[in-house]
Amino acid sequence: MLNISGIQEGFVLDHIQAGMSLQIYHDLKLDQLDCTVAIIKNAKSNKMGKKDILKVECPVEALDLDILGFIDHNITVNVIKDSKIVEKKELHMPKQVKNVIRCKNPRCITSIEQELDQIFLLTDEAKEVYRCKYCEEKYTNPNRR
């Protein structure tokens, strides 16, 4: 049996779709923070069959919930203080994501103006469809469950 010790202060990302933890690790830029991170892949789950879990020992303010909600709004965020869960944050799909995805339309102004922010707006919450703010190029999240 594998034993991962508890954390004093930080957060635990639970109910991550199996195999997605490394992508989330990079998308949240956890590799750039000076904190302890435990990645648990393919853990058994009654609810999901298999799941990934991320344990991060650093202030929860370092976590960008918008990016996390965009990646997978079904993830559970448990905030830990003094080795106890003090809050469970519910994720929602953000209405807007900025500089998370890039527009693939070669005629979009963001292809020409490199310093322009890549902004996508949520246009269909049920199908998780985002569209580029400038050219309306469609983006559907490939990580949908």
Stockholm file with secondary structure:
# STOCKHOLM 1.0

chainA/1-145         MLNISGIQEGFVLDHIQAGMSLQIYHDLKLDQLDCTVAIIKNAKSNKMGKKDILKVECPVEALDLDILGFIDHNITVNVIKDSKIVEKKELHMPKQVKNVIRCKNPRCITSIEQELDQIFLLTDEAKEVYRCKYCEEKYTNPNRR
#=GR chainA/1-145 SS CCCCCCCSSEEEEEEEETTCHHHHHHHTTGGGSCSEEEEEEEEEETTTEEEEEEEEESCGGGSCHHHHHHHCTTCEEEEEETTEEEEEEECCCCSEEESSSCCCCTTSHHHHCTTSCCEEEEEETTTTEEEETTTCCEEECTTCC
#=GC SS_cons         CCCCCCCSSEEEEEEEETTCHHHHHHHTTGGGSCSEEEEEEEEEETTTEEEEEEEEESCGGGSCHHHHHHHCTTCEEEEEETTEEEEEEECCCCSEEESSSCCCCTTSHHHHCTTSCCEEEEEETTTTEEEETTTCCEEECTTCC
//
